[in-house]
Amino acid sequence: MVLRNILLVPWMWAKLCYHASHVDKYTEEEHYRMLQFITHRANKGGNVTIDAHGLENIPKENGFMFFPNHQGLYDVLSLVDVCPKPFSVVAKKEVENVPFLKQVFKCMKAYMMDRNDIRQSLQVIVNVTNEVKNGRNYLIFPEGTRNRNESELDLLPFHEGSFKIATKAGCPIVPIAIHNSAGIFEAQFPKMRPAKVIVEYGEPIYPDKLDKEEKRHIGAYTQNVILEMLKEMNQ
């Protein structure tokens, strides 16, 4: 990855760090364009290709939420590369200091949730709900952590609480199935494992259009939708 971008790496790293240190100097769109450029070059240099499907399912109006399965540290970067609309992230506090991701999260003005601090977690939910209502787009991994199961079809339970923001904001939920991203970073960090990652955006789920039982178990409902997409990818 570095060798193939040897002339660009110092500039890209400096650019990323500058944006991360001056988040209010740039618009969300400017931050996002910079992140897309860097991730695209990193992917190309690391022999990681992203095959995106269902882009037409991303709502045209802002103020929606992405809910993908979670295979590895690379997941956010794979989505940034192919998603045409800027989005931010709600992530667990444990990953806020991972090199490179730390700077990416700052540029996104992401929220880090401390799952051991109930008050802080509730405040994050309130803040993000208000931002979604005002037209920002967010991503949450409903499994809560990376799925280290041998089969990607063996999803971890989706936390119903992770859907509170979407139900409170009354916003569209876009299910995302990510295939073959596990281990790209984890195998020999900070090196990258060459791979072809498939990202599929499912049709939006509108909480208000679900029946009472489906809405009460919206996490399980969304999980089943993603699982069906993954099964098709694995055929």
Protein Blocks (a to p, Z undefined) as FASTA:
>chain_A
ZZmmmmmmmmmmmmmmmmmmmmmlpcfklmmmmmmmmmmmmmmmnopacddehklmpcfb
ghiadddddfbfklmmmmmmmmmbdcdddddfklmmgghjlmmmmmnopacddfklmklm
mmmmmmmmmmmmnopacdddfkopacfbfblklccdddfklmmmmmmnopacdddddehk
goklmmmpcbdcdddddddddddddfklpcfklmmmmmmmmmmmmmmmmmmmmZZ
